[in-house]
C-alpha cells in the first residue's frame, strides 16, 4: 500500500463521510437547474434532472449504509458537510468549479464533468495523487482527509480508494478472527424505505455487499466498463443522459459512447430563468421579501438534512418523508428564481444553500477554481 492508502478504520469512516458529502454536493446544483427551467419548455431536460436527483439521493443513502455497516455515524449536520458554492471537484490534473446556476449550456458542461468516466493518461499512471492547493473559501470535494492539498485524479479514483481500503481492512480483521462490519444492521436502509427505478437499495453487511454498493454508485454515474449503460444494461448512466441533451439526440441499444443515433430531442438553451450564479444571502437587499424567502428556504433545507440524519441513524422510515420533501422545495425555489434580484440587472434570485446552524466557510468573492 502507498502512503496515501486507507490504513485505519477511522480513516475509512472519514472517507465514507466525504463520499456522503460528495454525493450530496451534486444535489443543490441539479435541483436548482431543474427548477430554473421555465414552464412549458425543456420537458426532456426536466425529466433527466428529476431522475438523476433521485438517484443522487440513492447514492447518498448507499454511502450512509456502508458507513453504518462499519460502525460509523452518518452526520449531515456536521459543520463542514454542506459545500460552499462554488465547490471544487477533481478533473484530472486540475479541479473544476461546481456552481449553483440556471439550466443552460454552461450548467450541462459542468454536469458532464461531474459524471464523466476518467482514466489517467499514460504519463500519469502510477504517479499517485494530484498536488494542488484549493483557494480559500472553496470546498474541495474528494480530497484526501489527511492531505487536503492532495486530490484524486477523478471521482471514480476516489471511490476505488475506498473500495481498496475496505478490502484491506477486512482482510486484516479476518486474520485476527474479526470483521470491520460490526454496525447495527437495523440502521441499514432498504428499498422498502426508498424507491428508485435506477437501482435497488440493499443492506450492506459484508465485503461483498459493500463492493456491490460502491459499484452501483460508480456505474450509475459513468457507465459500466466503458459502456453507456449501468451494469443491468437497461439504464443509461448519468453522463450519457446529460450527453443526450447536449447532442440533441437519444441513445438507443447498440450505440457507442459519444454517438447517439436515436430520435432527436429539443433543448431550449434560453428556456430558464436568469438566476445569479452562486448567490449568497448577503447579496440580497436586507429587509426584502426575496431575502426572507432565501432564509426560509435555507431553514427548510436544514430541516431536510436533520431528517436525513435521523433516518440514517436508526429511524429509516423517516426517509419516506425526506424524499418527497426534496420535491416540495420546488415552490420555495420558484419564489426565489422567478423574482428579479435588486441591484443586479437582468438577474433573478436563487437558493443559496447556506444552512443555519451549520457553519459555512468564509467565501472569497474573487476565489475561482482553475478549470
C-alpha positions as CSV (number, residue, x, y, z in Angstrom):
1,X,0.0,0.0,0.0
2,X,1.2,3.5,-0.7
3,X,1.5,6.2,1.9
4,X,-1.9,7.7,1.0
5,X,-3.9,4.4,1.1
6,X,-6.6,3.9,3.8
7,X,-4.9,2.1,6.7
8,X,-7.3,2.5,9.7
9,X,-11.0,2.1,10.4
10,X,-11.3,5.7,11.5
11,X,-9.8,6.9,8.2
12,X,-12.2,4.7,6.3
13,X,-15.1,6.3,8.2
14,X,-13.8,9.7,7.2
15,X,-13.5,8.8,3.6
16,X,-17.1,7.5,3.6
17,X,-18.3,10.7,5.3
18,X,-16.6,12.6,2.4
19,X,-18.4,10.2,0.0
20,X,-21.7,11.3,1.5
21,X,-20.6,14.9,1.3
22,X,-19.6,14.5,-2.4
23,X,-22.9,12.8,-3.3
24,X,-24.9,15.5,-1.5
25,X,-22.9,18.3,-3.2
26,X,-24.4,17.3,-6.6
27,X,-28.0,17.7,-5.4
28,X,-28.2,21.5,-5.0
29,X,-26.8,22.2,-8.5
30,X,-29.1,19.6,-10.1
31,X,-32.1,20.7,-8.1
32,X,-31.6,24.4,-8.8
33,X,-31.1,23.8,-12.6
34,X,-34.2,21.6,-12.6
35,X,-36.5,24.3,-11.1
36,X,-34.9,27.1,-13.1
37,X,-36.4,25.7,-16.3
38,X,-39.4,27.8,-17.4
39,X,-42.9,26.2,-17.6
40,X,-43.7,24.5,-20.9
41,X,-40.2,24.0,-22.3
42,X,-37.4,21.5,-21.9
43,X,-39.5,18.6,-20.9
44,X,-36.7,16.1,-21.7
45,X,-34.2,18.0,-19.6
46,X,-36.7,18.3,-16.8
47,X,-37.2,14.5,-16.7
48,X,-33.5,13.8,-16.9
49,X,-32.7,16.1,-14.0
50,X,-35.6,14.8,-11.9
51,X,-34.5,11.2,-12.3
52,X,-30.8,12.0,-11.6
53,X,-31.6,14.0,-8.4
54,X,-33.5,10.9,-7.1
55,X,-30.5,8.7,-8.0
56,X,-28.0,11.0,-6.3
57,X,-30.1,10.7,-3.1
58,X,-29.9,6.9,-3.7
59,X,-26.1,7.2,-3.8
60,X,-26.0,9.4,-0.6
61,X,-28.1,6.7,1.1
62,X,-25.8,3.9,-0.2
63,X,-22.8,5.7,1.2
64,X,-24.6,6.0,4.6
65,X,-25.3,2.3,4.5
66,X,-21.7,1.5,4.1
67,X,-20.7,3.9,6.8
68,X,-23.3,2.4,9.2
69,X,-22.1,-1.1,8.3
70,X,-18.6,-0.4,9.7
71,X,-19.9,1.2,12.9
72,X,-19.8,4.8,11.7
73,X,-22.3,7.6,12.3
74,X,-23.7,9.4,9.3
75,X,-23.9,13.1,10.2
76,X,-25.4,15.5,7.6
77,X,-25.4,18.4,10.1
78,X,-21.7,18.4,10.7
79,X,-20.3,22.0,10.2
80,X,-18.4,21.1,7.0
81,X,-21.0,18.8,5.4
82,X,-22.7,21.3,3.1
83,X,-20.4,22.6,0.3
84,X,-19.9,26.3,-0.1
85,X,-20.5,27.0,-3.7
86,X,-18.7,27.2,-6.0
87,X,-17.1,23.9,-4.9
88,X,-14.2,22.1,-6.5
89,X,-14.2,18.6,-7.9
90,X,-11.3,16.7,-9.4
91,X,-10.8,16.9,-13.1
92,X,-7.6,15.1,-13.9
93,X,-4.6,17.3,-13.2
94,X,-6.8,20.3,-12.2
95,X,-10.1,21.0,-10.5
96,X,-13.3,22.3,-12.0
97,X,-15.9,24.6,-10.5
98,X,-19.3,23.4,-9.5
99,X,-21.8,26.2,-9.2
100,X,-25.4,26.9,-8.3
101,X,-26.7,28.2,-11.7
102,X,-29.5,28.1,-14.1
103,X,-30.1,25.3,-16.6
104,X,-28.1,26.0,-19.8
105,X,-25.0,25.0,-21.8
106,X,-22.6,26.0,-19.0
107,X,-24.5,24.0,-16.4
108,X,-24.6,21.0,-18.7
109,X,-20.9,21.2,-19.3
110,X,-20.3,21.1,-15.5
111,X,-22.7,18.2,-15.1
112,X,-20.9,16.2,-17.7
113,X,-17.6,16.8,-15.9
114,X,-19.2,15.6,-12.6
115,X,-20.4,12.3,-14.1
116,X,-17.8,11.6,-16.8
117,X,-15.6,8.5,-16.8
118,X,-12.0,9.4,-16.2
119,X,-8.9,7.3,-16.7
120,X,-5.4,8.6,-16.2
121,X,-3.3,9.3,-19.3
122,X,-0.3,7.0,-19.7
123,X,2.2,9.6,-18.4
124,X,0.3,9.8,-15.0
125,X,-0.3,6.1,-14.4
126,X,1.2,5.2,-11.0
127,X,2.0,8.8,-10.1
128,X,-0.2,8.9,-7.0
129,X,-2.5,11.8,-6.1
130,X,-2.5,15.2,-7.7
131,X,-1.0,18.0,-5.7
132,X,-2.8,21.4,-5.8
133,X,-3.8,24.0,-3.3
134,X,-7.5,24.9,-3.2
135,X,-8.2,28.6,-2.9
136,X,-9.6,29.9,0.4
137,X,-13.4,29.6,0.7
138,X,-13.7,26.8,-1.8
139,X,-14.9,23.4,-0.6
140,X,-12.6,20.8,-2.1
141,X,-14.6,17.6,-2.7
142,X,-12.9,14.2,-3.0
143,X,-9.6,15.4,-1.5
144,X,-7.6,13.2,0.9
145,X,-8.7,13.6,4.6
146,X,-5.1,13.5,5.8
147,X,-3.6,15.6,3.0
148,X,-6.1,18.4,2.0
149,X,-3.8,19.6,-0.9
150,X,-3.7,16.1,-2.4
151,X,-6.6,15.3,-4.8
152,X,-7.7,12.1,-6.6
153,X,-7.5,12.2,-10.3
154,X,-11.2,11.6,-10.6
155,X,-14.3,10.7,-8.6
156,X,-14.0,7.1,-9.7
157,X,-10.5,7.0,-8.4
158,X,-11.7,8.4,-5.0
159,X,-14.2,5.5,-4.8
160,X,-11.6,3.0,-5.8
161,X,-9.5,4.1,-2.9
162,X,-12.5,3.4,-0.6
163,X,-13.0,0.0,-2.1
164,X,-9.4,-0.9,-1.7
165,X,-9.5,0.4,1.9
166,X,-12.5,-1.8,2.8
167,X,-10.8,-4.8,1.2
168,X,-7.5,-4.2,3.1
169,X,-9.1,-3.6,6.5
170,X,-11.5,-6.5,6.2
171,X,-8.6,-8.9,5.3
172,X,-6.6,-7.5,8.3
173,X,-9.6,-8.1,10.6
174,X,-10.2,-11.6,9.3
175,X,-6.6,-12.6,10.1
176,X,-7.4,-11.6,13.7
177,X,-10.6,-13.5,13.6
178,X,-12.9,-10.5,13.5
179,X,-14.6,-8.2,10.9
180,X,-14.9,-4.5,10.3
181,X,-18.7,-5.0,9.5
182,X,-19.8,-4.6,13.1
183,X,-22.5,-1.9,12.6
184,X,-26.1,-2.2,13.8
185,X,-28.0,-3.9,10.9
186,X,-31.3,-2.2,11.9
187,X,-29.8,1.1,10.6
188,X,-29.5,-0.3,7.0
189,X,-31.8,1.5,4.5
190,X,-33.5,-0.9,2.1
191,X,-35.8,-0.4,-0.9
192,X,-38.9,-0.5,1.3
193,X,-37.9,2.9,2.5
194,X,-36.6,4.3,-0.7
195,X,-37.8,3.6,-4.2
196,X,-35.7,4.5,-7.2
197,X,-36.1,3.0,-10.6
198,X,-32.4,3.3,-11.2
199,X,-31.2,0.8,-8.5
200,X,-32.1,-1.3,-5.6
201,X,-31.2,-0.4,-2.0
202,X,-29.9,-3.5,-0.2
203,X,-28.3,-3.9,3.2
204,X,-24.5,-3.7,3.5
205,X,-23.3,-6.4,5.9
206,X,-20.1,-7.8,4.5
207,X,-17.3,-7.2,2.0
208,X,-19.3,-8.5,-1.0
209,X,-22.3,-6.2,-0.4
210,X,-20.0,-3.2,0.3
211,X,-18.2,-3.8,-3.0
212,X,-21.6,-4.1,-4.9
213,X,-22.8,-0.9,-3.3
214,X,-19.8,1.1,-4.4
215,X,-20.0,-0.4,-7.9
216,X,-23.6,0.7,-8.2
217,X,-22.6,4.3,-7.4
218,X,-19.8,4.4,-10.0
219,X,-21.7,2.6,-12.7
220,X,-24.9,4.8,-12.4
221,X,-22.7,7.8,-12.9
222,X,-20.2,6.9,-15.6
223,X,-21.5,3.6,-17.0
224,X,-20.2,0.0,-16.7
225,X,-16.8,-0.9,-18.2
226,X,-16.8,1.9,-20.7
227,X,-20.3,1.3,-22.0
228,X,-23.2,3.8,-21.9
229,X,-25.4,1.7,-19.6
230,X,-25.2,0.6,-15.9
231,X,-24.5,-3.0,-15.0
232,X,-28.1,-4.0,-15.7
233,X,-27.7,-2.8,-19.3
234,X,-31.1,-1.1,-19.2
235,X,-30.5,2.3,-17.6
236,X,-28.3,5.0,-19.2
237,X,-25.6,6.2,-16.9
238,X,-25.9,9.8,-15.8
239,X,-23.1,11.0,-18.1
240,X,-24.9,9.8,-21.2
241,X,-28.2,11.1,-20.1
242,X,-26.7,14.6,-19.9
243,X,-24.9,14.0,-23.2
244,X,-28.2,13.3,-24.9
245,X,-29.3,16.8,-24.0
246,X,-26.0,18.4,-25.3
247,X,-26.1,16.4,-28.6
248,X,-29.9,16.8,-29.0
249,X,-30.4,13.1,-29.8
250,X,-31.3,10.0,-27.7
251,X,-29.1,7.0,-27.3
252,X,-30.5,3.6,-28.3
253,X,-29.4,0.0,-27.9
254,X,-26.1,-0.7,-29.8
255,X,-24.9,2.9,-29.8
256,X,-21.3,3.7,-28.9
257,X,-20.3,6.4,-26.4
258,X,-20.5,9.8,-27.9
259,X,-22.5,8.6,-30.9
260,X,-26.3,8.6,-30.1
261,X,-28.4,7.5,-33.1
262,X,-31.9,7.7,-31.7
263,X,-34.7,10.2,-32.2
264,X,-33.9,13.9,-32.0
265,X,-34.8,15.9,-28.8
266,X,-35.3,19.6,-28.5
267,X,-33.5,21.8,-25.9
268,X,-34.3,25.4,-25.5
269,X,-31.0,26.8,-24.1
270,X,-32.7,30.1,-23.3
271,X,-35.6,28.4,-21.5
272,X,-34.5,29.1,-18.0
273,X,-34.8,32.0,-15.5
274,X,-31.6,34.1,-15.4
275,X,-30.6,33.5,-11.8
276,X,-27.4,34.9,-10.3
277,X,-24.7,32.3,-10.1
278,X,-23.7,31.3,-6.5
279,X,-25.9,33.8,-4.9
280,X,-25.4,34.4,-1.1
281,X,-27.9,35.8,1.4
282,X,-25.6,38.8,1.9
283,X,-26.0,39.7,-1.8
284,X,-29.8,40.2,-1.3
285,X,-31.2,43.5,-0.1
286,X,-31.7,43.5,3.6
287,X,-35.4,43.5,4.7
288,X,-36.6,42.5,1.3
289,X,-39.1,39.7,0.7
290,X,-36.5,37.9,-1.5
291,X,-34.0,37.8,1.3
292,X,-36.7,36.5,3.7
293,X,-37.5,33.8,1.1
294,X,-33.9,32.8,0.8
295,X,-33.5,32.5,4.6
296,X,-36.8,30.5,4.8
297,X,-35.5,28.1,2.2
298,X,-32.2,27.6,4.0
299,X,-34.0,26.9,7.2
300,X,-36.2,24.3,5.5
301,X,-33.2,22.7,3.8
302,X,-31.5,22.4,7.2
303,X,-34.6,20.6,8.5
304,X,-34.3,18.2,5.5
305,X,-30.7,17.4,6.4
306,X,-31.7,16.8,10.0
307,X,-34.4,14.5,8.9
308,X,-31.9,12.5,6.8
309,X,-29.5,12.3,9.7
310,X,-32.2,10.8,11.9
311,X,-33.2,8.4,9.1
312,X,-29.7,7.1,8.7
313,X,-29.2,6.7,12.4
314,X,-31.9,4.2,13.3
315,X,-35.2,5.7,12.0
316,X,-35.2,4.5,8.4
317,X,-39.0,5.2,8.0
318,X,-38.2,8.9,8.0
319,X,-36.7,8.6,4.6
320,X,-40.2,8.1,3.3
321,X,-40.8,11.7,4.3
322,X,-37.4,13.1,3.2
323,X,-37.5,12.3,-0.5
324,X,-40.9,13.9,-1.1
325,X,-39.7,16.9,0.9
326,X,-36.9,17.4,-1.7
327,X,-39.5,18.0,-4.4
328,X,-41.6,20.2,-2.1
329,X,-38.7,22.6,-2.3
330,X,-40.0,23.5,-5.8
331,X,-42.4,26.2,-4.6
332,X,-39.8,27.8,-2.3
333,X,-37.2,27.8,-5.1
334,X,-39.6,29.2,-7.6
335,X,-40.4,32.0,-5.2
336,X,-36.7,32.9,-5.5
337,X,-35.8,32.3,-9.1
338,X,-38.9,33.9,-10.7
339,X,-38.2,37.3,-9.0
340,X,-35.7,40.0,-10.0
341,X,-32.7,40.5,-7.8
342,X,-32.4,44.2,-6.7
343,X,-29.1,45.7,-7.6
344,X,-28.3,43.1,-10.2
345,X,-29.8,44.0,-13.6
346,X,-31.3,41.1,-15.6
347,X,-30.6,38.6,-12.8
348,X,-33.1,36.8,-10.6
349,X,-32.8,35.3,-7.1
350,X,-31.7,31.8,-6.3
351,X,-31.4,29.4,-3.3
352,X,-28.1,29.9,-1.5
353,X,-27.8,26.7,0.5
354,X,-26.3,28.5,3.5
355,X,-27.7,26.3,6.2
356,X,-28.5,27.9,9.6
357,X,-26.7,26.2,12.5
358,X,-24.1,24.8,10.1
359,X,-21.1,26.9,9.9
360,X,-20.2,27.7,6.3
361,X,-16.6,28.5,5.2
362,X,-16.0,32.2,4.5
363,X,-16.3,32.7,0.8
364,X,-13.9,34.9,-1.0
365,X,-15.7,36.6,-3.9
366,X,-12.7,36.5,-6.1
367,X,-11.9,32.9,-5.4
368,X,-12.0,30.8,-8.5
369,X,-11.1,27.3,-9.3
370,X,-8.9,26.7,-12.3
371,X,-10.9,24.8,-14.8
